[in-house]
Amino acid sequence: MKRIALAVMILLTISMMNENQAQSTKVKMKTTLGDITILLYDDTPKHRDNFVKLVNQKFYDGLLFHRVIANFMVQAGDPNSKNAKPGAQLGSGNPGYTIPAEFKANHYHKKGALCAARTENPEKASSGSQFYIVTGRVFPVASLDNMVATGRHAKFTDEQKKVYSTIGGYPPLDQAYTVYGEVTQGMNIVDKISNVEKDGADRPKVDVKIISMTIVK
């Protein structure tokens, strides 16, 4: 009987795990350069729920990727970028609130990470709407070890070392900006956005627009 009860418990646990995975929130972002699918992490609920709210409100529809830097990241979410004129200074817009930081040791700035932008503030609270997706670059293991030795980064896990030294990312931002999701499809589109021609303020010379965002059912 004990063995049967244990087996039932294991099956229930697996079922619950599968159910939770199935319920994980995904967002499809249509841009003028192609589609991107993003998975939102469940262990950063404040950022997840806020992003879902804004998506459902169509807040992001029509906004621009107003700041793009090759081998670093692409940034969007400034409400002032909607219908912005060429040369307009962008990057300071927000919905009027911030979100408390949700730093997690298991979430880091790997290539494809979805992260919350923010202004300088002691609490490192996130912008209520602005986000960036990491494109980054590959960091050799020796470079990562040097970051730890010089106090510029906490210890890297074996997984983080492998990812940063093969796939890439941007480790200097770890535990300074909240990471709350990742690209699951369309990373080639993110790379394409990051490499467009831009002006002196890192704004694309030809607007790259978010056409729409929808929750993937």
N, C-alpha and C positions, 0 to 999 in steps of 0.2 A: 504493500500500500504506500509506503514511504517513497519508493522509487517512482510509482505512478504519480504521486502528488508532486514530486520534484520535476518530473517530465512535464506535467501540466504547467507548473510555474515557469519553466524555461520557455515553453511554447507561448505562454501569455506574454512573457517579457519580449520575445522576438516579435510577436504580433504588435505590441505597443511600440517597439522601436520602428517597425516598418510603417506603422500608422503615422508616427511623428515625422518620419522622413517624407511621407506622402503629403503631409500637411505643410511642409516647408514652403515658404512664399517665394515665388519667382515673378519677376517683372520683365516684360518685353518692351524694349525701347526702340522705337522706329526713328531713325535719323536720316538726314538727306544723303548720307553716305552708306547706309545699310542698317541692318537690324542687330541689336545686342540683347542677349538674355542674361539677367542678373539674378542670382540666388541671394536672398536676405537671410542673415543668420538669426536663429531664434534666441541665442543667448545675449543678444544686444537688443532687447525688446523695445526700449524707448526709441532707438533709431529706426528699427524695423517698422514699428507702428506709425511713426511720424511719416516715414517715406511712403507707406501704403496710403495713409490719409491724403497726402499731397498728390499721389498718383490718381487716386479716386476723385479728387477735386479738379483734375486736369491742370494742376498748377504748373507742371513742367512743359505742357504742350506749347510749342512755339518758342521756347527759350533756346538760347545759343550755347554752344561750347565757347565760352568767352576767353578762355586761357588754355593754351596748349603748348607743351614743351616736350620735344622729342626726348626719348630715353628718361622721362620723368613721369608725366601724368597729363591727363586732359580733365578740365574742370568746367562744370556747368551749374545751373541752379539759381543764378541771379535773376530775380523777376524783372529787373531793369533792362535785361538784355532782350526782352520781347519787343520786336519792331525797332530795335536800337539802330540809330543812324551810323553810317561808317565813321570810324574814328572816335565814337563816343567812349568815354571812360567807364569801364564796367568792373564789377567785382565786389561792390559794397552793398548790393541789394540783399534783402532778407525778408522773411515773413513777419518780423517783429518779435521774435523770440529765439532763444537758444535751447539746446538739449544738453543735459548733463553728460559728461564723458562716460563711456562704457568701455574701458580698456580691458582686454582679455589677453592672457598670455598666449593662447592658442591662435589668435588672429594677428596677422602681421602683414607688412606691406609687400607681399609677393606680387608678381606681375598679374594683373587682372583684379586686384583687390579694389572693392568699393569702399571709399573712406569719406568721412565728414570733413569738409573744410571748416576753418574757423579763423577768427581774428585772435590777436594776442590777448589772453586773459588768464589770470592766476589759476582758475579752476579747469582751464583747457576745455571749456564748454564748446559744443559744436554749433555751427550755423544751423538755423532752423531749416534751411533748404539747400544750401550749396554743398556739392559733393565733387569728388574727383575719383578717377579710375587710374590706377597705377599702370604705367607701361614699363618704366624703369630700365635697368640694364643688368648684366651679369656682374656679380662681385666675386672675385677670387677668394678662396678660403683664407688665404694669408691676409687679405684686406679685412675680412670679417673678424679674424683673430686679433688684428690690430685695433679694431674698434672696441673690442672688449678690453684689451690690455690698456688702452688709453682712457677708459671710462666713458666712451661715447655710446656704448650699448651694453645692455645686460647680456648675460651668457646666451648664446644661440643654442637651440636644440639641434640634434643631428638632422632632423627633418628640415629645419629652417636653413641650416648650412647647405644642405643638398639643393633645396629650392633656389636659394639666392645665388649659388655658384653654378647652377645649370640653367634654370628657367629665367631667373632674374627677379628684380623688384627694386625697392628702395628702402633698405633697412634703417637709414638715419632718422626716419620718421616714426619708427616703432614706439608705441607707448606715449606718443605725443599727440596723435590724432586718432580718433576712433575708427576702427575698421569694422564694418558691419555687413559686408557681403562680398560676393565675387562674381566675375563674369563666367558663365558656363558655356555660352555660345557667342560667337561674333567678336572674339578678341582681335581678329584680323581687321575688323572695322575700327576698333579702338586704335590700333596701330596706324591705320590709314588717317584717322583724325589727327593723331599726334604729329604726323609728318606733313600736314598741309602747310602751305606758305602763310606766314603770319607777319604782323606789323611789329613795331617796337615795343608794344605792350603785350605781346604774345597772343593777340587776338587774330584768328584766321582772317586773311584778307578777303576770302570768299566765305560768307557765313556758313557754318555747319550748325544746322538746326535740329532740335528734338521735335519731330513731327508729332509724336504721341508716346505715351507710356500706358500700359495696361497690365493688370494683374493676370498672370497665367493661371488658369483654372486647372 
